Amino acid sequence: MKVVKIILALGLIVIANCGIVMANIAHFDEVWAKRAQRAKQIAEKAYDPNPHHVANHLNHKTHQAHKAHK
């Protein structure tokens, strides 16, 4: 009987806290939607469709870092 009361009490606590947890969720969705849109714009601006340019740039920066480390 004690176990049933404990489970019931925990269930009521969870149900009572649902309203608190879901408060202002629309605001957060709007914020995250704007952040996602901005991140997509930045990624599209940084995108280079030529993989050789990307590889050469990475190799150049790696070589510079390796020379600076010596």
mmJSON file of the N, C-alpha and C atoms, coordinates in Angstrom:
{"data_MODEL":{"atom_site":{
"group_PDB":["ATOM","ATOM","ATOM","ATOM","ATOM","ATOM","ATOM","ATOM","ATOM","ATOM","ATOM","ATOM","ATOM","ATOM","ATOM","ATOM","ATOM","ATOM","ATOM","ATOM","ATOM","ATOM","ATOM","ATOM","ATOM","ATOM","ATOM","ATOM","ATOM","ATOM","ATOM","ATOM","ATOM","ATOM","ATOM","ATOM","ATOM","ATOM","ATOM","ATOM","ATOM","ATOM","ATOM","ATOM","ATOM","ATOM","ATOM","ATOM","ATOM","ATOM","ATOM","ATOM","ATOM","ATOM","ATOM","ATOM","ATOM","ATOM","ATOM","ATOM","ATOM","ATOM","ATOM","ATOM","ATOM","ATOM","ATOM","ATOM","ATOM","ATOM","ATOM","ATOM","ATOM","ATOM","ATOM","ATOM","ATOM","ATOM","ATOM","ATOM","ATOM","ATOM","ATOM","ATOM","ATOM","ATOM","ATOM","ATOM","ATOM","ATOM","ATOM","ATOM","ATOM","ATOM","ATOM","ATOM","ATOM","ATOM","ATOM","ATOM","ATOM","ATOM","ATOM","ATOM","ATOM","ATOM","ATOM","ATOM","ATOM","ATOM","ATOM","ATOM","ATOM","ATOM","ATOM","ATOM","ATOM","ATOM","ATOM","ATOM","ATOM","ATOM","ATOM","ATOM","ATOM","ATOM","ATOM","ATOM","ATOM","ATOM","ATOM","ATOM","ATOM","ATOM","ATOM","ATOM","ATOM","ATOM","ATOM","ATOM","ATOM","ATOM","ATOM","ATOM","ATOM","ATOM","ATOM","ATOM","ATOM","ATOM","ATOM","ATOM","ATOM","ATOM","ATOM","ATOM","ATOM","ATOM","ATOM","ATOM","ATOM","ATOM","ATOM","ATOM","ATOM","ATOM","ATOM","ATOM","ATOM","ATOM","ATOM","ATOM","ATOM","ATOM","ATOM","ATOM","ATOM","ATOM","ATOM","ATOM","ATOM","ATOM","ATOM","ATOM","ATOM","ATOM","ATOM","ATOM","ATOM","ATOM","ATOM","ATOM","ATOM","ATOM","ATOM","ATOM","ATOM","ATOM","ATOM","ATOM","ATOM","ATOM","ATOM","ATOM","ATOM","ATOM","ATOM","ATOM","ATOM","ATOM"],
"id":[1,2,3,4,5,6,7,8,9,10,11,12,13,14,15,16,17,18,19,20,21,22,23,24,25,26,27,28,29,30,31,32,33,34,35,36,37,38,39,40,41,42,43,44,45,46,47,48,49,50,51,52,53,54,55,56,57,58,59,60,61,62,63,64,65,66,67,68,69,70,71,72,73,74,75,76,77,78,79,80,81,82,83,84,85,86,87,88,89,90,91,92,93,94,95,96,97,98,99,100,101,102,103,104,105,106,107,108,109,110,111,112,113,114,115,116,117,118,119,120,121,122,123,124,125,126,127,128,129,130,131,132,133,134,135,136,137,138,139,140,141,142,143,144,145,146,147,148,149,150,151,152,153,154,155,156,157,158,159,160,161,162,163,164,165,166,167,168,169,170,171,172,173,174,175,176,177,178,179,180,181,182,183,184,185,186,187,188,189,190,191,192,193,194,195,196,197,198,199,200,201,202,203,204,205,206,207,208,209,210],
"type_symbol":["N","C","C","N","C","C","N","C","C","N","C","C","N","C","C","N","C","C","N","C","C","N","C","C","N","C","C","N","C","C","N","C","C","N","C","C","N","C","C","N","C","C","N","C","C","N","C","C","N","C","C","N","C","C","N","C","C","N","C","C","N","C","C","N","C","C","N","C","C","N","C","C","N","C","C","N","C","C","N","C","C","N","C","C","N","C","C","N","C","C","N","C","C","N","C","C","N","C","C","N","C","C","N","C","C","N","C","C","N","C","C","N","C","C","N","C","C","N","C","C","N","C","C","N","C","C","N","C","C","N","C","C","N","C","C","N","C","C","N","C","C","N","C","C","N","C","C","N","C","C","N","C","C","N","C","C","N","C","C","N","C","C","N","C","C","N","C","C","N","C","C","N","C","C","N","C","C","N","C","C","N","C","C","N","C","C","N","C","C","N","C","C","N","C","C","N","C","C","N","C","C","N","C","C","N","C","C","N","C","C"],
"label_atom_id":["N","CA","C","N","CA","C","N","CA","C","N","CA","C","N","CA","C","N","CA","C","N","CA","C","N","CA","C","N","CA","C","N","CA","C","N","CA","C","N","CA","C","N","CA","C","N","CA","C","N","CA","C","N","CA","C","N","CA","C","N","CA","C","N","CA","C","N","CA","C","N","CA","C","N","CA","C","N","CA","C","N","CA","C","N","CA","C","N","CA","C","N","CA","C","N","CA","C","N","CA","C","N","CA","C","N","CA","C","N","CA","C","N","CA","C","N","CA","C","N","CA","C","N","CA","C","N","CA","C","N","CA","C","N","CA","C","N","CA","C","N","CA","C","N","CA","C","N","CA","C","N","CA","C","N","CA","C","N","CA","C","N","CA","C","N","CA","C","N","CA","C","N","CA","C","N","CA","C","N","CA","C","N","CA","C","N","CA","C","N","CA","C","N","CA","C","N","CA","C","N","CA","C","N","CA","C","N","CA","C","N","CA","C","N","CA","C","N","CA","C","N","CA","C","N","CA","C","N","CA","C","N","CA","C","N","CA","C","N","CA","C","N","CA","C"],
"label_alt_id":[null,null,null,null,null,null,null,null,null,null,null,null,null,null,null,null,null,null,null,null,null,null,null,null,null,null,null,null,null,null,null,null,null,null,null,null,null,null,null,null,null,null,null,null,null,null,null,null,null,null,null,null,null,null,null,null,null,null,null,null,null,null,null,null,null,null,null,null,null,null,null,null,null,null,null,null,null,null,null,null,null,null,null,null,null,null,null,null,null,null,null,null,null,null,null,null,null,null,null,null,null,null,null,null,null,null,null,null,null,null,null,null,null,null,null,null,null,null,null,null,null,null,null,null,null,null,null,null,null,null,null,null,null,null,null,null,null,null,null,null,null,null,null,null,null,null,null,null,null,null,null,null,null,null,null,null,null,null,null,null,null,null,null,null,null,null,null,null,null,null,null,null,null,null,null,null,null,null,null,null,null,null,null,null,null,null,null,null,null,null,null,null,null,null,null,null,null,null,null,null,null,null,null,null,null,null,null,null,null,null],
"label_comp_id":["MET","MET","MET","LYS","LYS","LYS","VAL","VAL","VAL","VAL","VAL","VAL","LYS","LYS","LYS","ILE","ILE","ILE","ILE","ILE","ILE","LEU","LEU","LEU","ALA","ALA","ALA","LEU","LEU","LEU","GLY","GLY","GLY","LEU","LEU","LEU","ILE","ILE","ILE","VAL","VAL","VAL","ILE","ILE","ILE","ALA","ALA","ALA","ASN","ASN","ASN","CYS","CYS","CYS","GLY","GLY","GLY","ILE","ILE","ILE","VAL","VAL","VAL","MET","MET","MET","ALA","ALA","ALA","ASN","ASN","ASN","ILE","ILE","ILE","ALA","ALA","ALA","HIS","HIS","HIS","PHE","PHE","PHE","ASP","ASP","ASP","GLU","GLU","GLU","VAL","VAL","VAL","TRP","TRP","TRP","ALA","ALA","ALA","LYS","LYS","LYS","ARG","ARG","ARG","ALA","ALA","ALA","GLN","GLN","GLN","ARG","ARG","ARG","ALA","ALA","ALA","LYS","LYS","LYS","GLN","GLN","GLN","ILE","ILE","ILE","ALA","ALA","ALA","GLU","GLU","GLU","LYS","LYS","LYS","ALA","ALA","ALA","TYR","TYR","TYR","ASP","ASP","ASP","PRO","PRO","PRO","ASN","ASN","ASN","PRO","PRO","PRO","HIS","HIS","HIS","HIS","HIS","HIS","VAL","VAL","VAL","ALA","ALA","ALA","ASN","ASN","ASN","HIS","HIS","HIS","LEU","LEU","LEU","ASN","ASN","ASN","HIS","HIS","HIS","LYS","LYS","LYS","THR","THR","THR","HIS","HIS","HIS","GLN","GLN","GLN","ALA","ALA","ALA","HIS","HIS","HIS","LYS","LYS","LYS","ALA","ALA","ALA","HIS","HIS","HIS","LYS","LYS","LYS"],
"label_asym_id":["A","A","A","A","A","A","A","A","A","A","A","A","A","A","A","A","A","A","A","A","A","A","A","A","A","A","A","A","A","A","A","A","A","A","A","A","A","A","A","A","A","A","A","A","A","A","A","A","A","A","A","A","A","A","A","A","A","A","A","A","A","A","A","A","A","A","A","A","A","A","A","A","A","A","A","A","A","A","A","A","A","A","A","A","A","A","A","A","A","A","A","A","A","A","A","A","A","A","A","A","A","A","A","A","A","A","A","A","A","A","A","A","A","A","A","A","A","A","A","A","A","A","A","A","A","A","A","A","A","A","A","A","A","A","A","A","A","A","A","A","A","A","A","A","A","A","A","A","A","A","A","A","A","A","A","A","A","A","A","A","A","A","A","A","A","A","A","A","A","A","A","A","A","A","A","A","A","A","A","A","A","A","A","A","A","A","A","A","A","A","A","A","A","A","A","A","A","A","A","A","A","A","A","A","A","A","A","A","A","A"],
"label_entity_id":["1","1","1","1","1","1","1","1","1","1","1","1","1","1","1","1","1","1","1","1","1","1","1","1","1","1","1","1","1","1","1","1","1","1","1","1","1","1","1","1","1","1","1","1","1","1","1","1","1","1","1","1","1","1","1","1","1","1","1","1","1","1","1","1","1","1","1","1","1","1","1","1","1","1","1","1","1","1","1","1","1","1","1","1","1","1","1","1","1","1","1","1","1","1","1","1","1","1","1","1","1","1","1","1","1","1","1","1","1","1","1","1","1","1","1","1","1","1","1","1","1","1","1","1","1","1","1","1","1","1","1","1","1","1","1","1","1","1","1","1","1","1","1","1","1","1","1","1","1","1","1","1","1","1","1","1","1","1","1","1","1","1","1","1","1","1","1","1","1","1","1","1","1","1","1","1","1","1","1","1","1","1","1","1","1","1","1","1","1","1","1","1","1","1","1","1","1","1","1","1","1","1","1","1","1","1","1","1","1","1"],
"label_seq_id":[1,1,1,2,2,2,3,3,3,4,4,4,5,5,5,6,6,6,7,7,7,8,8,8,9,9,9,10,10,10,11,11,11,12,12,12,13,13,13,14,14,14,15,15,15,16,16,16,17,17,17,18,18,18,19,19,19,20,20,20,21,21,21,22,22,22,23,23,23,24,24,24,25,25,25,26,26,26,27,27,27,28,28,28,29,29,29,30,30,30,31,31,31,32,32,32,33,33,33,34,34,34,35,35,35,36,36,36,37,37,37,38,38,38,39,39,39,40,40,40,41,41,41,42,42,42,43,43,43,44,44,44,45,45,45,46,46,46,47,47,47,48,48,48,49,49,49,50,50,50,51,51,51,52,52,52,53,53,53,54,54,54,55,55,55,56,56,56,57,57,57,58,58,58,59,59,59,60,60,60,61,61,61,62,62,62,63,63,63,64,64,64,65,65,65,66,66,66,67,67,67,68,68,68,69,69,69,70,70,70],
"pdbx_PDB_ins_code":[null,null,null,null,null,null,null,null,null,null,null,null,null,null,null,null,null,null,null,null,null,null,null,null,null,null,null,null,null,null,null,null,null,null,null,null,null,null,null,null,null,null,null,null,null,null,null,null,null,null,null,null,null,null,null,null,null,null,null,null,null,null,null,null,null,null,null,null,null,null,null,null,null,null,null,null,null,null,null,null,null,null,null,null,null,null,null,null,null,null,null,null,null,null,null,null,null,null,null,null,null,null,null,null,null,null,null,null,null,null,null,null,null,null,null,null,null,null,null,null,null,null,null,null,null,null,null,null,null,null,null,null,null,null,null,null,null,null,null,null,null,null,null,null,null,null,null,null,null,null,null,null,null,null,null,null,null,null,null,null,null,null,null,null,null,null,null,null,null,null,null,null,null,null,null,null,null,null,null,null,null,null,null,null,null,null,null,null,null,null,null,null,null,null,null,null,null,null,null,null,null,null,null,null,null,null,null,null,null,null],
"Cartn_x":[0.817,0.0,0.862,2.012,2.91,3.461,3.764,4.33,3.314,2.056,1.001,0.861,0.924,0.823,2.016,3.192,4.398,4.292,3.888,3.748,2.682,1.576,0.51,0.995,1.729,2.247,3.232,4.12,5.08,4.358,3.326,2.542,1.878,1.324,0.692,1.707,2.88,3.943,4.331,4.486,4.847,3.763,2.52,1.408,1.342,1.573,1.527,2.652,3.794,4.941,4.88,3.992,3.892,3.581,2.73,2.392,3.581,4.395,5.579,6.607,6.794,7.794,7.412,6.137,5.686,5.439,5.677,5.426,6.366,5.835,6.584,7.27,6.764,7.416,7.322,6.268,6.137,7.239,7.596,8.684,9.987,10.276,11.517,11.526,10.382,10.304,10.615,10.113,10.364,11.842,12.438,13.862,14.699,14.418,15.199,14.965,13.773,13.504,14.341,14.432,15.262,16.735,17.179,18.577,18.882,17.944,18.133,18.203,17.344,17.341,18.669,19.151,20.436,21.592,21.584,22.643,22.645,21.46,21.365,21.93,21.639,22.17,23.7,24.253,25.707,26.336,25.714,26.243,26.192,25.108,25.0,26.036,26.312,27.314,28.722,28.993,30.321,30.531,29.468,29.553,30.382,31.323,32.123,31.857,31.247,30.876,32.068,33.247,34.425,35.225,35.223,35.927,37.446,37.992,39.439,39.851,39.027,39.316,39.283,38.307,38.166,39.373,39.763,40.905,42.197,42.39,43.61,43.671,42.537,42.5,42.842,42.255,42.542,44.019,44.562,45.98,46.883,46.539,47.33,47.336,46.13,46.03,46.737,46.645,47.34,48.839,49.327,50.759,51.24,50.457,50.811,50.872,49.895,49.865,51.03,51.383,52.501,53.817,53.994,55.211,55.3,54.185,54.176,54.471,54.136,54.328,55.792,56.55,57.965,58.838],
"Cartn_y":[-1.194,0.0,1.259,1.204,2.352,2.652,1.6,1.78,2.472,2.086,2.696,4.172,4.518,5.921,6.729,6.137,6.827,7.067,6.038,6.169,7.206,7.188,8.158,9.575,9.745,11.063,11.562,10.695,11.095,11.441,10.669,10.956,12.32,12.65,13.957,15.088,14.864,15.881,16.109,15.035,15.158,15.91,15.557,16.222,17.7,18.008,19.404,20.219,19.6,20.322,20.479,19.775,19.888,21.318,21.987,23.369,24.297,24.06,24.892,24.638,23.397,23.039,23.572,23.556,23.974,25.485,26.224,27.668,28.364,29.306,30.121,29.308,28.129,27.31,27.961,28.695,29.378,30.407,31.087,32.069,31.387,30.276,29.563,29.012,28.521,28.026,29.144,30.326,31.461,31.833,31.842,32.169,31.142,29.86,28.807,28.795,29.137,29.206,30.316,31.455,32.556,32.173,31.486,31.06,30.049,29.149,28.154,28.828,29.821,30.545,31.279,31.926,32.655,31.689,30.542,29.552,29.034,28.851,28.388,29.437,30.708,31.778,31.813,31.672,31.697,30.498,29.321,28.115,28.245,28.801,28.983,29.984,31.011,32.006,31.394,30.519,29.919,28.727,28.224,27.022,27.272,26.379,26.409,25.11,25.187,23.966,23.218,23.836,23.195,22.512,21.185,20.486,20.672,20.958,21.17,22.467,23.503,24.755,24.528,23.782,23.507,22.72,21.679,20.851,21.654,22.464,23.282,24.295,24.893,25.861,25.177,24.007,23.262,22.868,22.387,22.007,23.206,24.351,25.566,25.987,25.998,26.399,25.388,24.107,23.083,23.265,23.536,23.751,24.976,26.062,27.26,26.963,26.233,25.914,25.017,24.106,23.196,23.971,24.922,25.737,26.621,27.157,28.038,27.257,25.984,25.15,24.746,24.681,24.234,25.214],
"Cartn_z":[0.0,0.0,0.0,0.708,0.749,-0.644,-1.387,-2.731,-3.639,-3.532,-4.345,-4.006,-2.732,-2.326,-2.836,-2.79,-3.272,-4.776,-5.504,-6.956,-7.292,-6.586,-6.802,-6.507,-5.415,-5.057,-6.12,-6.588,-7.629,-8.934,-9.256,-10.452,-10.379,-9.231,-9.058,-9.153,-8.62,-8.706,-10.158,-10.916,-12.333,-13.096,-12.862,-13.558,-13.178,-11.911,-11.466,-12.093,-12.334,-12.884,-14.399,-15.069,-16.534,-16.961,-16.248,-16.582,-16.45,-15.458,-15.256,-16.348,-16.686,-17.689,-19.067,-19.398,-20.72,-20.821,-19.761,-19.769,-20.747,-21.51,-22.466,-23.555,-23.869,-24.886,-26.255,-26.528,-27.824,-27.999,-26.931,-27.001,-27.35,-26.724,-27.003,-28.421,-28.904,-30.267,-31.258,-30.993,-31.872,-31.86,-30.695,-30.568,-31.321,-31.116,-31.762,-33.263,-33.7,-35.14,-35.779,-35.116,-35.622,-35.634,-34.571,-34.521,-35.624,-35.88,-36.942,-38.306,-38.514,-39.782,-39.97,-38.934,-39.002,-39.243,-38.589,-38.78,-40.215,-40.785,-42.175,-43.122,-42.872,-43.713,-43.654,-42.47,-42.305,-43.012,-42.87,-43.511,-45.037,-45.574,-47.02,-47.539,-46.749,-47.146,-47.139,-46.192,-46.058,-46.986,-47.596,-48.428,-49.68,-49.939,-51.156,-51.909,-53.081,-53.795,-54.392,-54.4,-54.969,-53.853,-53.795,-52.716,-52.762,-53.959,-54.056,-53.353,-53.466,-52.759,-51.24,-50.799,-49.368,-48.863,-49.587,-49.18,-49.199,-50.247,-50.324,-49.188,-48.858,-47.76,-46.429,-46.214,-44.988,-44.927,-46.023,-46.052,-45.794,-46.374,-46.173,-44.699,-44.09,-42.676,-41.769,-42.109,-41.32,-41.411,-42.624,-42.825,-42.025,-42.055,-41.289,-39.799,-39.299,-37.874,-37.499,-38.387,-38.109,-38.081,-39.026,-39.044,-37.812,-37.359,-36.193,-34.918,-34.92,-33.725,-33.55,-34.637,-34.568,-33.882],
"occupancy":[1.0,1.0,1.0,1.0,1.0,1.0,1.0,1.0,1.0,1.0,1.0,1.0,1.0,1.0,1.0,1.0,1.0,1.0,1.0,1.0,1.0,1.0,1.0,1.0,1.0,1.0,1.0,1.0,1.0,1.0,1.0,1.0,1.0,1.0,1.0,1.0,1.0,1.0,1.0,1.0,1.0,1.0,1.0,1.0,1.0,1.0,1.0,1.0,1.0,1.0,1.0,1.0,1.0,1.0,1.0,1.0,1.0,1.0,1.0,1.0,1.0,1.0,1.0,1.0,1.0,1.0,1.0,1.0,1.0,1.0,1.0,1.0,1.0,1.0,1.0,1.0,1.0,1.0,1.0,1.0,1.0,1.0,1.0,1.0,1.0,1.0,1.0,1.0,1.0,1.0,1.0,1.0,1.0,1.0,1.0,1.0,1.0,1.0,1.0,1.0,1.0,1.0,1.0,1.0,1.0,1.0,1.0,1.0,1.0,1.0,1.0,1.0,1.0,1.0,1.0,1.0,1.0,1.0,1.0,1.0,1.0,1.0,1.0,1.0,1.0,1.0,1.0,1.0,1.0,1.0,1.0,1.0,1.0,1.0,1.0,1.0,1.0,1.0,1.0,1.0,1.0,1.0,1.0,1.0,1.0,1.0,1.0,1.0,1.0,1.0,1.0,1.0,1.0,1.0,1.0,1.0,1.0,1.0,1.0,1.0,1.0,1.0,1.0,1.0,1.0,1.0,1.0,1.0,1.0,1.0,1.0,1.0,1.0,1.0,1.0,1.0,1.0,1.0,1.0,1.0,1.0,1.0,1.0,1.0,1.0,1.0,1.0,1.0,1.0,1.0,1.0,1.0,1.0,1.0,1.0,1.0,1.0,1.0,1.0,1.0,1.0,1.0,1.0,1.0,1.0,1.0,1.0,1.0,1.0,1.0],
"B_iso_or_equiv":[0.0,0.0,0.0,0.0,0.0,0.0,0.0,0.0,0.0,0.0,0.0,0.0,0.0,0.0,0.0,0.0,0.0,0.0,0.0,0.0,0.0,0.0,0.0,0.0,0.0,0.0,0.0,0.0,0.0,0.0,0.0,0.0,0.0,0.0,0.0,0.0,0.0,0.0,0.0,0.0,0.0,0.0,0.0,0.0,0.0,0.0,0.0,0.0,0.0,0.0,0.0,0.0,0.0,0.0,0.0,0.0,0.0,0.0,0.0,0.0,0.0,0.0,0.0,0.0,0.0,0.0,0.0,0.0,0.0,0.0,0.0,0.0,0.0,0.0,0.0,0.0,0.0,0.0,0.0,0.0,0.0,0.0,0.0,0.0,0.0,0.0,0.0,0.0,0.0,0.0,0.0,0.0,0.0,0.0,0.0,0.0,0.0,0.0,0.0,0.0,0.0,0.0,0.0,0.0,0.0,0.0,0.0,0.0,0.0,0.0,0.0,0.0,0.0,0.0,0.0,0.0,0.0,0.0,0.0,0.0,0.0,0.0,0.0,0.0,0.0,0.0,0.0,0.0,0.0,0.0,0.0,0.0,0.0,0.0,0.0,0.0,0.0,0.0,0.0,0.0,0.0,0.0,0.0,0.0,0.0,0.0,0.0,0.0,0.0,0.0,0.0,0.0,0.0,0.0,0.0,0.0,0.0,0.0,0.0,0.0,0.0,0.0,0.0,0.0,0.0,0.0,0.0,0.0,0.0,0.0,0.0,0.0,0.0,0.0,0.0,0.0,0.0,0.0,0.0,0.0,0.0,0.0,0.0,0.0,0.0,0.0,0.0,0.0,0.0,0.0,0.0,0.0,0.0,0.0,0.0,0.0,0.0,0.0,0.0,0.0,0.0,0.0,0.0,0.0,0.0,0.0,0.0,0.0,0.0,0.0],
"pdbx_formal_charge":[null,null,null,null,null,null,null,null,null,null,null,null,null,null,null,null,null,null,null,null,null,null,null,null,null,null,null,null,null,null,null,null,null,null,null,null,null,null,null,null,null,null,null,null,null,null,null,null,null,null,null,null,null,null,null,null,null,null,null,null,null,null,null,null,null,null,null,null,null,null,null,null,null,null,null,null,null,null,null,null,null,null,null,null,null,null,null,null,null,null,null,null,null,null,null,null,null,null,null,null,null,null,null,null,null,null,null,null,null,null,null,null,null,null,null,null,null,null,null,null,null,null,null,null,null,null,null,null,null,null,null,null,null,null,null,null,null,null,null,null,null,null,null,null,null,null,null,null,null,null,null,null,null,null,null,null,null,null,null,null,null,null,null,null,null,null,null,null,null,null,null,null,null,null,null,null,null,null,null,null,null,null,null,null,null,null,null,null,null,null,null,null,null,null,null,null,null,null,null,null,null,null,null,null,null,null,null,null,null,null],
"auth_seq_id":[1,1,1,2,2,2,3,3,3,4,4,4,5,5,5,6,6,6,7,7,7,8,8,8,9,9,9,10,10,10,11,11,11,12,12,12,13,13,13,14,14,14,15,15,15,16,16,16,17,17,17,18,18,18,19,19,19,20,20,20,21,21,21,22,22,22,23,23,23,24,24,24,25,25,25,26,26,26,27,27,27,28,28,28,29,29,29,30,30,30,31,31,31,32,32,32,33,33,33,34,34,34,35,35,35,36,36,36,37,37,37,38,38,38,39,39,39,40,40,40,41,41,41,42,42,42,43,43,43,44,44,44,45,45,45,46,46,46,47,47,47,48,48,48,49,49,49,50,50,50,51,51,51,52,52,52,53,53,53,54,54,54,55,55,55,56,56,56,57,57,57,58,58,58,59,59,59,60,60,60,61,61,61,62,62,62,63,63,63,64,64,64,65,65,65,66,66,66,67,67,67,68,68,68,69,69,69,70,70,70],
"auth_comp_id":["MET","MET","MET","LYS","LYS","LYS","VAL","VAL","VAL","VAL","VAL","VAL","LYS","LYS","LYS","ILE","ILE","ILE","ILE","ILE","ILE","LEU","LEU","LEU","ALA","ALA","ALA","LEU","LEU","LEU","GLY","GLY","GLY","LEU","LEU","LEU","ILE","ILE","ILE","VAL","VAL","VAL","ILE","ILE","ILE","ALA","ALA","ALA","ASN","ASN","ASN","CYS","CYS","CYS","GLY","GLY","GLY","ILE","ILE","ILE","VAL","VAL","VAL","MET","MET","MET","ALA","ALA","ALA","ASN","ASN","ASN","ILE","ILE","ILE","ALA","ALA","ALA","HIS","HIS","HIS","PHE","PHE","PHE","ASP","ASP","ASP","GLU","GLU","GLU","VAL","VAL","VAL","TRP","TRP","TRP","ALA","ALA","ALA","LYS","LYS","LYS","ARG","ARG","ARG","ALA","ALA","ALA","GLN","GLN","GLN","ARG","ARG","ARG","ALA","ALA","ALA","LYS","LYS","LYS","GLN","GLN","GLN","ILE","ILE","ILE","ALA","ALA","ALA","GLU","GLU","GLU","LYS","LYS","LYS","ALA","ALA","ALA","TYR","TYR","TYR","ASP","ASP","ASP","PRO","PRO","PRO","ASN","ASN","ASN","PRO","PRO","PRO","HIS","HIS","HIS","HIS","HIS","HIS","VAL","VAL","VAL","ALA","ALA","ALA","ASN","ASN","ASN","HIS","HIS","HIS","LEU","LEU","LEU","ASN","ASN","ASN","HIS","HIS","HIS","LYS","LYS","LYS","THR","THR","THR","HIS","HIS","HIS","GLN","GLN","GLN","ALA","ALA","ALA","HIS","HIS","HIS","LYS","LYS","LYS","ALA","ALA","ALA","HIS","HIS","HIS","LYS","LYS","LYS"],
"auth_asym_id":["A","A","A","A","A","A","A","A","A","A","A","A","A","A","A","A","A","A","A","A","A","A","A","A","A","A","A","A","A","A","A","A","A","A","A","A","A","A","A","A","A","A","A","A","A","A","A","A","A","A","A","A","A","A","A","A","A","A","A","A","A","A","A","A","A","A","A","A","A","A","A","A","A","A","A","A","A","A","A","A","A","A","A","A","A","A","A","A","A","A","A","A","A","A","A","A","A","A","A","A","A","A","A","A","A","A","A","A","A","A","A","A","A","A","A","A","A","A","A","A","A","A","A","A","A","A","A","A","A","A","A","A","A","A","A","A","A","A","A","A","A","A","A","A","A","A","A","A","A","A","A","A","A","A","A","A","A","A","A","A","A","A","A","A","A","A","A","A","A","A","A","A","A","A","A","A","A","A","A","A","A","A","A","A","A","A","A","A","A","A","A","A","A","A","A","A","A","A","A","A","A","A","A","A","A","A","A","A","A","A"],
"auth_atom_id":["N","CA","C","N","CA","C","N","CA","C","N","CA","C","N","CA","C","N","CA","C","N","CA","C","N","CA","C","N","CA","C","N","CA","C","N","CA","C","N","CA","C","N","CA","C","N","CA","C","N","CA","C","N","CA","C","N","CA","C","N","CA","C","N","CA","C","N","CA","C","N","CA","C","N","CA","C","N","CA","C","N","CA","C","N","CA","C","N","CA","C","N","CA","C","N","CA","C","N","CA","C","N","CA","C","N","CA","C","N","CA","C","N","CA","C","N","CA","C","N","CA","C","N","CA","C","N","CA","C","N","CA","C","N","CA","C","N","CA","C","N","CA","C","N","CA","C","N","CA","C","N","CA","C","N","CA","C","N","CA","C","N","CA","C","N","CA","C","N","CA","C","N","CA","C","N","CA","C","N","CA","C","N","CA","C","N","CA","C","N","CA","C","N","CA","C","N","CA","C","N","CA","C","N","CA","C","N","CA","C","N","CA","C","N","CA","C","N","CA","C","N","CA","C","N","CA","C","N","CA","C","N","CA","C","N","CA","C","N","CA","C","N","CA","C"],
"pdbx_PDB_model_num":[1,1,1,1,1,1,1,1,1,1,1,1,1,1,1,1,1,1,1,1,1,1,1,1,1,1,1,1,1,1,1,1,1,1,1,1,1,1,1,1,1,1,1,1,1,1,1,1,1,1,1,1,1,1,1,1,1,1,1,1,1,1,1,1,1,1,1,1,1,1,1,1,1,1,1,1,1,1,1,1,1,1,1,1,1,1,1,1,1,1,1,1,1,1,1,1,1,1,1,1,1,1,1,1,1,1,1,1,1,1,1,1,1,1,1,1,1,1,1,1,1,1,1,1,1,1,1,1,1,1,1,1,1,1,1,1,1,1,1,1,1,1,1,1,1,1,1,1,1,1,1,1,1,1,1,1,1,1,1,1,1,1,1,1,1,1,1,1,1,1,1,1,1,1,1,1,1,1,1,1,1,1,1,1,1,1,1,1,1,1,1,1,1,1,1,1,1,1,1,1,1,1,1,1,1,1,1,1,1,1]
}}}
